Amino acid sequence: MVGRRRSPWVLPVAIGAVLVVGFGVGAYALSMRSLPHQEVEELVTASAEGPPPISEANRAVQQGDWTAAQDLFARVLATDPGSADAEMGLARVLTFQYRFADAISHGRRGVELAPRSAAAQAILAQAMNWSGDLDGSATAARRSLDLDPNFADAHAFLAETFADRYQIEDARREVDRALALAPAGPEPLRVRAYLLETEGKYDEAIDAYRAAIDAAPRYGHLHFALGNVYRALKRWDEALAEFRSASDLAPNDARPLTGIGLVFSAQDDFSAAIPYFERAIALDPSYVTPYGQLGNTYYFQGDYAKAEQPLARAVELEKNPQRLSAYRHVLGWTYLRNGKLDRAQSEFQQALALDPGLDGARQGLAAIAAAR
C-alpha cells in the first residue's frame, strides 16, 4: 500500500528544518511500494481449454497489460458470474492498478467460489497487503499455506508482510522458502529484492530486481521499483531510464511519471519536474504524491500562489501521519507567504499535533506571532 516498509521516496523541504515528504515501497498505507505480481500459471488456474476470453486475459497478464486483462476478465464474469478464475484474475489486475477496495472485493469472491484454492487466498493476501491491511494479509497468506505448504508465492507474500513490519528475520525465512520452491519465480525474486531494499542493501537490491525483471520483463512495476532504488542512490540517469521503461509498459500508471518528476526535483530542475507531476495528477486524481510534490515544487520556485491548491489537495488525500504533517508544514508556510495568517496558524498547529518534533512548524508559529 503505502507507508511501507520499503525505502521511501523522500523529498527534503528546507524550510527552517529539513522536512521529509516520502512515498515509497511497502504497505500502501505508509508508502508506495513496488506492487506484487504473480505468474498467471500459478495464480489463475484456468486451463487452456477455458473460454477464449480467459485465455486472452491470461496472455494480457503475462504481457503486463493490466487494462486489457481487466476488460477480458470482466467479460468472462459477465457471461459466467461463478468463474473463480475470472474473480481471481480481476482481483490481481485491480491490485496492480491500485484499486484496492475493488481488488479485495473480487479477491474475497474468488475465495468464496474456490475455498480450497491456495492461489485464491494468496491473491487476497496480496490485495490486502497493498491496501495496508497487514493483519488481513498475513491471515490470508497463512490460509494459503495451510492449503498448500509448497505454494511459493504465498511464502513470498507472507515475507513481504513481515518486511513491512520490519520483522526482518521472519521475512528472510519466508523468502528463502519461496526461492527454494520457485528459484525463478517473479514474486519470490521481487520480494527478495524488496527485502534487501528495506534493509538498505541497495546494491544487492539492484541485482535482485534485475533478476526479477529477467523473469518478467514486461512487468512495469519491477522497473519502477528498480528506478526507486537508483533514485535513492542518486544515480539519476539510471533512475530515469527505469521510470521511463515503467511508464512505457504501464502508460496509465501515474507512479512512474511521479518518479520522473522526483528525479528532476532532486536536481533542482523544477521546470522539468512540474509537467510530470501534472500528467500524473491527470492520470490518477486520487493519487496524493504528485499533488504534494507539485505544491512543494511551486514553493521552492517561490510561486506561493500556485503552491496552495496542490498542497491543500495533498492534505485532503494523505492518510499517512508522517507525510500529512510534512504537507501541512509546507502548506502553513505557503499560507504565511500569501498573508493568510489564520490558515497558516491552523496548519502549523495540526502539523505539530501529528509530529511534535517538527521545528519548522514551531518557527512558523513564531513568525505568525511576530507578524501580528
Contacts in CASP RR format, 6 or more apart in sequence:
PFRMAT RR
TARGET T0000
AUTHOR 0000-0000-0000
METHOD contacts of the structure
MODEL  1
MVGRRRSPWVLPVAIGAVLVVGFGVGAYALSMRSLPHQEVEELVTASAEG
PPPISEANRAVQQGDWTAAQDLFARVLATDPGSADAEMGLARVLTFQYRF
ADAISHGRRGVELAPRSAAAQAILAQAMNWSGDLDGSATAARRSLDLDPN
FADAHAFLAETFADRYQIEDARREVDRALALAPAGPEPLRVRAYLLETEG
KYDEAIDAYRAAIDAAPRYGHLHFALGNVYRALKRWDEALAEFRSASDLA
PNDARPLTGIGLVFSAQDDFSAAIPYFERAIALDPSYVTPYGQLGNTYYF
QGDYAKAEQPLARAVELEKNPQRLSAYRHVLGWTYLRNGKLDRAQSEFQQ
ALALDPGLDGARQGLAAIAAAR
1 26 0 8 1.000
1 27 0 8 1.000
1 28 0 8 1.000
1 29 0 8 1.000
1 30 0 8 1.000
1 31 0 8 1.000
1 32 0 8 1.000
1 33 0 8 1.000
1 100 0 8 1.000
1 129 0 8 1.000
1 130 0 8 1.000
1 131 0 8 1.000
1 132 0 8 1.000
2 23 0 8 1.000
2 24 0 8 1.000
2 26 0 8 1.000
2 27 0 8 1.000
2 28 0 8 1.000
2 29 0 8 1.000
2 30 0 8 1.000
2 31 0 8 1.000
2 32 0 8 1.000
2 33 0 8 1.000
2 130 0 8 1.000
2 132 0 8 1.000
2 319 0 8 1.000
2 320 0 8 1.000
3 24 0 8 1.000
3 26 0 8 1.000
3 27 0 8 1.000
3 28 0 8 1.000
3 29 0 8 1.000
3 30 0 8 1.000
3 31 0 8 1.000
3 32 0 8 1.000
3 132 0 8 1.000
3 320 0 8 1.000
4 24 0 8 1.000
4 25 0 8 1.000
4 26 0 8 1.000
4 27 0 8 1.000
4 28 0 8 1.000
4 29 0 8 1.000
4 30 0 8 1.000
4 31 0 8 1.000
4 32 0 8 1.000
4 33 0 8 1.000
4 164 0 8 1.000
5 25 0 8 1.000
5 26 0 8 1.000
5 27 0 8 1.000
5 30 0 8 1.000
5 31 0 8 1.000
5 33 0 8 1.000
5 163 0 8 1.000
5 164 0 8 1.000
5 165 0 8 1.000
5 166 0 8 1.000
5 198 0 8 1.000
6 24 0 8 1.000
6 25 0 8 1.000
6 26 0 8 1.000
6 31 0 8 1.000
6 33 0 8 1.000
6 34 0 8 1.000
6 163 0 8 1.000
6 194 0 8 1.000
6 197 0 8 1.000
6 198 0 8 1.000
6 228 0 8 1.000
7 24 0 8 1.000
7 25 0 8 1.000
7 197 0 8 1.000
7 198 0 8 1.000
7 200 0 8 1.000
7 202 0 8 1.000
7 228 0 8 1.000
7 229 0 8 1.000
7 232 0 8 1.000
8 20 0 8 1.000
8 22 0 8 1.000
8 23 0 8 1.000
8 24 0 8 1.000
8 25 0 8 1.000
8 31 0 8 1.000
9 22 0 8 1.000
9 23 0 8 1.000
9 24 0 8 1.000
9 31 0 8 1.000
9 32 0 8 1.000
9 228 0 8 1.000
9 231 0 8 1.000
9 259 0 8 1.000
9 262 0 8 1.000
9 289 0 8 1.000
10 20 0 8 1.000
10 21 0 8 1.000
10 22 0 8 1.000
11 20 0 8 1.000
11 21 0 8 1.000
11 22 0 8 1.000
11 262 0 8 1.000
11 265 0 8 1.000
11 266 0 8 1.000
11 293 0 8 1.000
11 296 0 8 1.000
12 18 0 8 1.000
12 19 0 8 1.000
12 20 0 8 1.000
13 19 0 8 1.000
13 20 0 8 1.000
13 21 0 8 1.000
13 296 0 8 1.000
13 299 0 8 1.000
13 326 0 8 1.000
13 329 0 8 1.000
13 330 0 8 1.000
15 299 0 8 1.000
15 329 0 8 1.000
15 330 0 8 1.000
15 333 0 8 1.000
15 360 0 8 1.000
16 359 0 8 1.000
16 360 0 8 1.000
16 363 0 8 1.000
17 358 0 8 1.000
17 359 0 8 1.000
17 360 0 8 1.000
17 363 0 8 1.000
19 326 0 8 1.000
19 329 0 8 1.000
19 330 0 8 1.000
19 358 0 8 1.000
19 360 0 8 1.000
20 322 0 8 1.000
20 326 0 8 1.000
21 292 0 8 1.000
21 293 0 8 1.000
21 296 0 8 1.000
21 323 0 8 1.000
21 326 0 8 1.000
21 327 0 8 1.000
21 330 0 8 1.000
22 31 0 8 1.000
22 289 0 8 1.000
22 322 0 8 1.000
22 323 0 8 1.000
22 326 0 8 1.000
23 31 0 8 1.000
23 32 0 8 1.000
23 258 0 8 1.000
23 288 0 8 1.000
23 289 0 8 1.000
23 323 0 8 1.000
24 31 0 8 1.000
24 32 0 8 1.000
24 33 0 8 1.000
24 228 0 8 1.000
25 31 0 8 1.000
25 32 0 8 1.000
25 33 0 8 1.000
25 34 0 8 1.000
25 194 0 8 1.000
25 197 0 8 1.000
25 225 0 8 1.000
25 228 0 8 1.000
26 32 0 8 1.000
26 33 0 8 1.000
26 160 0 8 1.000
26 163 0 8 1.000
26 164 0 8 1.000
26 194 0 8 1.000
26 198 0 8 1.000
27 33 0 8 1.000
27 129 0 8 1.000
27 130 0 8 1.000
27 132 0 8 1.000
27 134 0 8 1.000
27 164 0 8 1.000
28 98 0 8 1.000
28 100 0 8 1.000
28 129 0 8 1.000
28 130 0 8 1.000
28 131 0 8 1.000
28 132 0 8 1.000
29 131 0 8 1.000
29 132 0 8 1.000
29 319 0 8 1.000
29 320 0 8 1.000
30 132 0 8 1.000
30 164 0 8 1.000
30 320 0 8 1.000
30 322 0 8 1.000
31 320 0 8 1.000
32 255 0 8 1.000
32 289 0 8 1.000
33 130 0 8 1.000
33 194 0 8 1.000
33 225 0 8 1.000
34 190 0 8 1.000
34 194 0 8 1.000
34 221 0 8 1.000
34 222 0 8 1.000
34 224 0 8 1.000
34 225 0 8 1.000
34 228 0 8 1.000
35 95 0 8 1.000
35 96 0 8 1.000
35 98 0 8 1.000
35 130 0 8 1.000
35 221 0 8 1.000
36 95 0 8 1.000
36 126 0 8 1.000
36 129 0 8 1.000
36 130 0 8 1.000
36 156 0 8 1.000
36 157 0 8 1.000
36 160 0 8 1.000
36 187 0 8 1.000
36 190 0 8 1.000
36 191 0 8 1.000
37 64 0 8 1.000
37 92 0 8 1.000
37 96 0 8 1.000
37 186 0 8 1.000
37 187 0 8 1.000
37 190 0 8 1.000
37 216 0 8 1.000
37 219 0 8 1.000
37 221 0 8 1.000
37 222 0 8 1.000
38 92 0 8 1.000
38 122 0 8 1.000
38 123 0 8 1.000
38 126 0 8 1.000
38 153 0 8 1.000
38 186 0 8 1.000
38 187 0 8 1.000
39 62 0 8 1.000
39 185 0 8 1.000
39 186 0 8 1.000
39 187 0 8 1.000
39 216 0 8 1.000
40 58 0 8 1.000
40 61 0 8 1.000
40 62 0 8 1.000
42 119 0 8 1.000
42 151 0 8 1.000
42 152 0 8 1.000
42 153 0 8 1.000
43 88 0 8 1.000
43 89 0 8 1.000
43 92 0 8 1.000
43 119 0 8 1.000
43 122 0 8 1.000
43 123 0 8 1.000
43 153 0 8 1.000
44 54 0 8 1.000
44 57 0 8 1.000
44 58 0 8 1.000
44 61 0 8 1.000
44 85 0 8 1.000
44 88 0 8 1.000
44 89 0 8 1.000
44 92 0 8 1.000
44 119 0 8 1.000
45 84 0 8 1.000
45 85 0 8 1.000
45 88 0 8 1.000
45 114 0 8 1.000
45 117 0 8 1.000
45 119 0 8 1.000
46 54 0 8 1.000
46 55 0 8 1.000
46 58 0 8 1.000
46 85 0 8 1.000
46 86 0 8 1.000
48 55 0 8 1.000
51 76 0 8 1.000
51 79 0 8 1.000
51 80 0 8 1.000
53 72 0 8 1.000
53 73 0 8 1.000
53 75 0 8 1.000
53 76 0 8 1.000
54 72 0 8 1.000
54 73 0 8 1.000
54 76 0 8 1.000
54 83 0 8 1.000
54 85 0 8 1.000
54 86 0 8 1.000
56 68 0 8 1.000
56 72 0 8 1.000
57 68 0 8 1.000
57 69 0 8 1.000
57 72 0 8 1.000
57 73 0 8 1.000
57 76 0 8 1.000
57 86 0 8 1.000
57 89 0 8 1.000
60 66 0 8 1.000
60 68 0 8 1.000
60 69 0 8 1.000
60 72 0 8 1.000
61 69 0 8 1.000
61 89 0 8 1.000
61 92 0 8 1.000
61 93 0 8 1.000
62 218 0 8 1.000
63 218 0 8 1.000
64 218 0 8 1.000
64 219 0 8 1.000
64 220 0 8 1.000
64 249 0 8 1.000
64 250 0 8 1.000
66 93 0 8 1.000
66 96 0 8 1.000
66 97 0 8 1.000
66 250 0 8 1.000
67 97 0 8 1.000
67 252 0 8 1.000
69 89 0 8 1.000
69 93 0 8 1.000
70 90 0 8 1.000
70 93 0 8 1.000
70 94 0 8 1.000
70 97 0 8 1.000
73 86 0 8 1.000
73 89 0 8 1.000
73 90 0 8 1.000
73 93 0 8 1.000
74 86 0 8 1.000
74 90 0 8 1.000
76 83 0 8 1.000
76 85 0 8 1.000
76 86 0 8 1.000
77 83 0 8 1.000
77 86 0 8 1.000
77 87 0 8 1.000
77 90 0 8 1.000
80 86 0 8 1.000
82 113 0 8 1.000
83 113 0 8 1.000
84 110 0 8 1.000
84 113 0 8 1.000
84 114 0 8 1.000
84 117 0 8 1.000
84 120 0 8 1.000
87 106 0 8 1.000
87 107 0 8 1.000
87 109 0 8 1.000
87 110 0 8 1.000
87 113 0 8 1.000
88 106 0 8 1.000
88 107 0 8 1.000
88 110 0 8 1.000
88 114 0 8 1.000
88 117 0 8 1.000
88 119 0 8 1.000
88 120 0 8 1.000
88 123 0 8 1.000
89 106 0 8 1.000
89 123 0 8 1.000
90 103 0 8 1.000
90 106 0 8 1.000
91 103 0 8 1.000
91 104 0 8 1.000
91 106 0 8 1.000
91 107 0 8 1.000
91 109 0 8 1.000
91 110 0 8 1.000
91 123 0 8 1.000
91 124 0 8 1.000
91 127 0 8 1.000
92 103 0 8 1.000
92 123 0 8 1.000
92 126 0 8 1.000
94 100 0 8 1.000
94 102 0 8 1.000
94 103 0 8 1.000
94 106 0 8 1.000
94 127 0 8 1.000
95 103 0 8 1.000
95 123 0 8 1.000
95 126 0 8 1.000
95 127 0 8 1.000
95 130 0 8 1.000
96 221 0 8 1.000
97 252 0 8 1.000
97 253 0 8 1.000
98 130 0 8 1.000
98 284 0 8 1.000
98 287 0 8 1.000
100 127 0 8 1.000
100 130 0 8 1.000
100 131 0 8 1.000
100 132 0 8 1.000
101 131 0 8 1.000
103 127 0 8 1.000
103 130 0 8 1.000
103 131 0 8 1.000
104 124 0 8 1.000
104 127 0 8 1.000
104 128 0 8 1.000
104 131 0 8 1.000
107 120 0 8 1.000
107 123 0 8 1.000
107 124 0 8 1.000
107 127 0 8 1.000
108 124 0 8 1.000
110 117 0 8 1.000
110 120 0 8 1.000
110 123 0 8 1.000
110 124 0 8 1.000
111 117 0 8 1.000
111 120 0 8 1.000
111 121 0 8 1.000
111 124 0 8 1.000
113 120 0 8 1.000
114 120 0 8 1.000
116 147 0 8 1.000
117 147 0 8 1.000
118 144 0 8 1.000
118 145 0 8 1.000
118 147 0 8 1.000
118 148 0 8 1.000
118 151 0 8 1.000
118 154 0 8 1.000
119 144 0 8 1.000
119 151 0 8 1.000
119 153 0 8 1.000
120 144 0 8 1.000
121 140 0 8 1.000
121 141 0 8 1.000
121 143 0 8 1.000
121 144 0 8 1.000
121 147 0 8 1.000
121 154 0 8 1.000
122 140 0 8 1.000
122 141 0 8 1.000
122 144 0 8 1.000
122 151 0 8 1.000
122 153 0 8 1.000
122 154 0 8 1.000
122 157 0 8 1.000
124 140 0 8 1.000
125 136 0 8 1.000
125 137 0 8 1.000
125 138 0 8 1.000
125 139 0 8 1.000
125 140 0 8 1.000
125 141 0 8 1.000
125 144 0 8 1.000
125 154 0 8 1.000
125 157 0 8 1.000
125 158 0 8 1.000
125 161 0 8 1.000
126 137 0 8 1.000
126 157 0 8 1.000
128 134 0 8 1.000
128 136 0 8 1.000
128 137 0 8 1.000
128 140 0 8 1.000
129 137 0 8 1.000
129 157 0 8 1.000
129 160 0 8 1.000
129 161 0 8 1.000
129 164 0 8 1.000
134 161 0 8 1.000
134 164 0 8 1.000
134 165 0 8 1.000
137 157 0 8 1.000
137 161 0 8 1.000
138 158 0 8 1.000
138 161 0 8 1.000
141 154 0 8 1.000
141 155 0 8 1.000
141 157 0 8 1.000
141 158 0 8 1.000
141 161 0 8 1.000
142 158 0 8 1.000
144 151 0 8 1.000
144 154 0 8 1.000
144 157 0 8 1.000
145 151 0 8 1.000
145 154 0 8 1.000
145 155 0 8 1.000
145 158 0 8 1.000
148 154 0 8 1.000
150 181 0 8 1.000
151 181 0 8 1.000
152 177 0 8 1.000
152 178 0 8 1.000
152 179 0 8 1.000
152 181 0 8 1.000
152 182 0 8 1.000
152 185 0 8 1.000
152 187 0 8 1.000
152 188 0 8 1.000
153 178 0 8 1.000
153 182 0 8 1.000
153 187 0 8 1.000
153 188 0 8 1.000
155 174 0 8 1.000
155 175 0 8 1.000
155 177 0 8 1.000
155 178 0 8 1.000
155 181 0 8 1.000
155 188 0 8 1.000
156 174 0 8 1.000
156 175 0 8 1.000
156 178 0 8 1.000
156 187 0 8 1.000
156 188 0 8 1.000
156 190 0 8 1.000
156 191 0 8 1.000
157 187 0 8 1.000
157 191 0 8 1.000
158 174 0 8 1.000
159 170 0 8 1.000
159 171 0 8 1.000
159 172 0 8 1.000
159 173 0 8 1.000
159 174 0 8 1.000
159 175 0 8 1.000
159 178 0 8 1.000
159 191 0 8 1.000
159 195 0 8 1.000
160 171 0 8 1.000
160 191 0 8 1.000
160 194 0 8 1.000
160 195 0 8 1.000
162 168 0 8 1.000
162 170 0 8 1.000
162 171 0 8 1.000
162 174 0 8 1.000
163 171 0 8 1.000
163 191 0 8 1.000
163 194 0 8 1.000
163 195 0 8 1.000
163 198 0 8 1.000
166 198 0 8 1.000
168 195 0 8 1.000
168 198 0 8 1.000
168 199 0 8 1.000
171 195 0 8 1.000
171 198 0 8 1.000
172 195 0 8 1.000
175 188 0 8 1.000
175 191 0 8 1.000
175 192 0 8 1.000
175 195 0 8 1.000
178 187 0 8 1.000
178 188 0 8 1.000
178 191 0 8 1.000
178 192 0 8 1.000
179 188 0 8 1.000
179 189 0 8 1.000
179 192 0 8 1.000
181 188 0 8 1.000
182 188 0 8 1.000
184 215 0 8 1.000
185 215 0 8 1.000
186 212 0 8 1.000
186 215 0 8 1.000
186 216 0 8 1.000
186 219 0 8 1.000
186 222 0 8 1.000
189 208 0 8 1.000
189 211 0 8 1.000
189 212 0 8 1.000
189 215 0 8 1.000
190 209 0 8 1.000
190 212 0 8 1.000
190 222 0 8 1.000
190 225 0 8 1.000
192 208 0 8 1.000
193 205 0 8 1.000
193 208 0 8 1.000
193 209 0 8 1.000
193 211 0 8 1.000
193 212 0 8 1.000
193 225 0 8 1.000
194 205 0 8 1.000
194 225 0 8 1.000
196 202 0 8 1.000
196 204 0 8 1.000
196 205 0 8 1.000
196 208 0 8 1.000
197 205 0 8 1.000
197 225 0 8 1.000
197 228 0 8 1.000
197 229 0 8 1.000
202 229 0 8 1.000
202 232 0 8 1.000
202 233 0 8 1.000
205 229 0 8 1.000
206 226 0 8 1.000
206 229 0 8 1.000
206 230 0 8 1.000
209 222 0 8 1.000
209 225 0 8 1.000
209 226 0 8 1.000
209 229 0 8 1.000
210 226 0 8 1.000
212 219 0 8 1.000
212 222 0 8 1.000
213 219 0 8 1.000
213 222 0 8 1.000
213 223 0 8 1.000
213 226 0 8 1.000
216 222 0 8 1.000
218 249 0 8 1.000
219 249 0 8 1.000
220 245 0 8 1.000
220 246 0 8 1.000
220 249 0 8 1.000
220 250 0 8 1.000
220 253 0 8 1.000
220 256 0 8 1.000
221 246 0 8 1.000
221 250 0 8 1.000
223 242 0 8 1.000
223 243 0 8 1.000
223 245 0 8 1.000
223 246 0 8 1.000
223 249 0 8 1.000
223 256 0 8 1.000
224 242 0 8 1.000
224 243 0 8 1.000
224 246 0 8 1.000
224 250 0 8 1.000
224 253 0 8 1.000
224 255 0 8 1.000
224 256 0 8 1.000
224 259 0 8 1.000
226 242 0 8 1.000
227 238 0 8 1.000
227 239 0 8 1.000
227 242 0 8 1.000
227 243 0 8 1.000
227 246 0 8 1.000
227 259 0 8 1.000
228 239 0 8 1.000
228 259 0 8 1.000
230 236 0 8 1.000
230 238 0 8 1.000
230 239 0 8 1.000
230 242 0 8 1.000
231 239 0 8 1.000
231 259 0 8 1.000
231 262 0 8 1.000
231 263 0 8 1.000
231 266 0 8 1.000
234 266 0 8 1.000
236 263 0 8 1.000
236 266 0 8 1.000
236 267 0 8 1.000
239 259 0 8 1.000
239 263 0 8 1.000
240 260 0 8 1.000
240 263 0 8 1.000
243 256 0 8 1.000
243 257 0 8 1.000
243 259 0 8 1.000
243 260 0 8 1.000
243 263 0 8 1.000
244 256 0 8 1.000
244 260 0 8 1.000
246 253 0 8 1.000
246 255 0 8 1.000
246 256 0 8 1.000
247 253 0 8 1.000
247 256 0 8 1.000
247 257 0 8 1.000
247 260 0 8 1.000
250 256 0 8 1.000
252 283 0 8 1.000
253 283 0 8 1.000
253 284 0 8 1.000
254 279 0 8 1.000
254 280 0 8 1.000
254 281 0 8 1.000
254 283 0 8 1.000
254 284 0 8 1.000
254 287 0 8 1.000
254 290 0 8 1.000
255 280 0 8 1.000
255 287 0 8 1.000
255 289 0 8 1.000
257 276 0 8 1.000
257 277 0 8 1.000
257 279 0 8 1.000
257 280 0 8 1.000
257 283 0 8 1.000
257 290 0 8 1.000
258 276 0 8 1.000
258 277 0 8 1.000
258 280 0 8 1.000
258 287 0 8 1.000
258 289 0 8 1.000
258 290 0 8 1.000
258 293 0 8 1.000
259 276 0 8 1.000
260 273 0 8 1.000
260 276 0 8 1.000
261 272 0 8 1.000
261 273 0 8 1.000
261 276 0 8 1.000
261 277 0 8 1.000
261 293 0 8 1.000
262 273 0 8 1.000
262 293 0 8 1.000
264 270 0 8 1.000
264 272 0 8 1.000
264 273 0 8 1.000
264 276 0 8 1.000
265 273 0 8 1.000
265 293 0 8 1.000
265 296 0 8 1.000
265 297 0 8 1.000
265 300 0 8 1.000
268 300 0 8 1.000
270 297 0 8 1.000
270 300 0 8 1.000
270 301 0 8 1.000
273 293 0 8 1.000
273 297 0 8 1.000
274 294 0 8 1.000
274 297 0 8 1.000
274 298 0 8 1.000
276 290 0 8 1.000
277 290 0 8 1.000
277 291 0 8 1.000
277 293 0 8 1.000
277 294 0 8 1.000
277 297 0 8 1.000
277 310 0 8 1.000
278 290 0 8 1.000
278 294 0 8 1.000
280 287 0 8 1.000
280 289 0 8 1.000
280 290 0 8 1.000
281 287 0 8 1.000
281 290 0 8 1.000
281 291 0 8 1.000
281 294 0 8 1.000
281 310 0 8 1.000
286 317 0 8 1.000
287 317 0 8 1.000
288 313 0 8 1.000
288 314 0 8 1.000
288 317 0 8 1.000
288 318 0 8 1.000
288 323 0 8 1.000
291 310 0 8 1.000
291 311 0 8 1.000
291 313 0 8 1.000
291 314 0 8 1.000
291 317 0 8 1.000
292 310 0 8 1.000
292 311 0 8 1.000
292 313 0 8 1.000
292 314 0 8 1.000
292 327 0 8 1.000
292 330 0 8 1.000
294 310 0 8 1.000
295 306 0 8 1.000
295 307 0 8 1.000
295 310 0 8 1.000
295 311 0 8 1.000
295 314 0 8 1.000
295 330 0 8 1.000
295 334 0 8 1.000
296 307 0 8 1.000
296 311 0 8 1.000
296 330 0 8 1.000
298 304 0 8 1.000
298 306 0 8 1.000
298 307 0 8 1.000
298 310 0 8 1.000
299 307 0 8 1.000
299 311 0 8 1.000
299 330 0 8 1.000
299 333 0 8 1.000
299 334 0 8 1.000
302 337 0 8 1.000
304 334 0 8 1.000
304 337 0 8 1.000
304 338 0 8 1.000
305 338 0 8 1.000
307 330 0 8 1.000
307 334 0 8 1.000
308 331 0 8 1.000
308 334 0 8 1.000
308 335 0 8 1.000
308 338 0 8 1.000
311 327 0 8 1.000
311 330 0 8 1.000
311 331 0 8 1.000
311 334 0 8 1.000
312 331 0 8 1.000
314 327 0 8 1.000
314 331 0 8 1.000
315 324 0 8 1.000
315 327 0 8 1.000
315 328 0 8 1.000
315 331 0 8 1.000
315 347 0 8 1.000
318 324 0 8 1.000
318 327 0 8 1.000
321 354 0 8 1.000
321 355 0 8 1.000
322 354 0 8 1.000
322 355 0 8 1.000
324 354 0 8 1.000
325 350 0 8 1.000
325 351 0 8 1.000
325 352 0 8 1.000
325 354 0 8 1.000
325 355 0 8 1.000
325 358 0 8 1.000
325 361 0 8 1.000
326 351 0 8 1.000
328 347 0 8 1.000
328 348 0 8 1.000
328 350 0 8 1.000
328 351 0 8 1.000
328 354 0 8 1.000
328 361 0 8 1.000
329 347 0 8 1.000
329 348 0 8 1.000
329 351 0 8 1.000
329 358 0 8 1.000
329 360 0 8 1.000
329 361 0 8 1.000
331 347 0 8 1.000
332 343 0 8 1.000
332 344 0 8 1.000
332 347 0 8 1.000
332 348 0 8 1.000
332 351 0 8 1.000
332 361 0 8 1.000
332 364 0 8 1.000
333 344 0 8 1.000
333 364 0 8 1.000
334 344 0 8 1.000
335 341 0 8 1.000
335 343 0 8 1.000
335 344 0 8 1.000
335 347 0 8 1.000
336 344 0 8 1.000
336 364 0 8 1.000
336 367 0 8 1.000
336 368 0 8 1.000
336 371 0 8 1.000
341 368 0 8 1.000
341 371 0 8 1.000
341 372 0 8 1.000
344 364 0 8 1.000
344 368 0 8 1.000
345 365 0 8 1.000
345 368 0 8 1.000
348 361 0 8 1.000
348 362 0 8 1.000
348 364 0 8 1.000
348 365 0 8 1.000
348 368 0 8 1.000
349 361 0 8 1.000
349 365 0 8 1.000
351 358 0 8 1.000
351 361 0 8 1.000
352 358 0 8 1.000
352 361 0 8 1.000
352 362 0 8 1.000
352 365 0 8 1.000
355 361 0 8 1.000
END
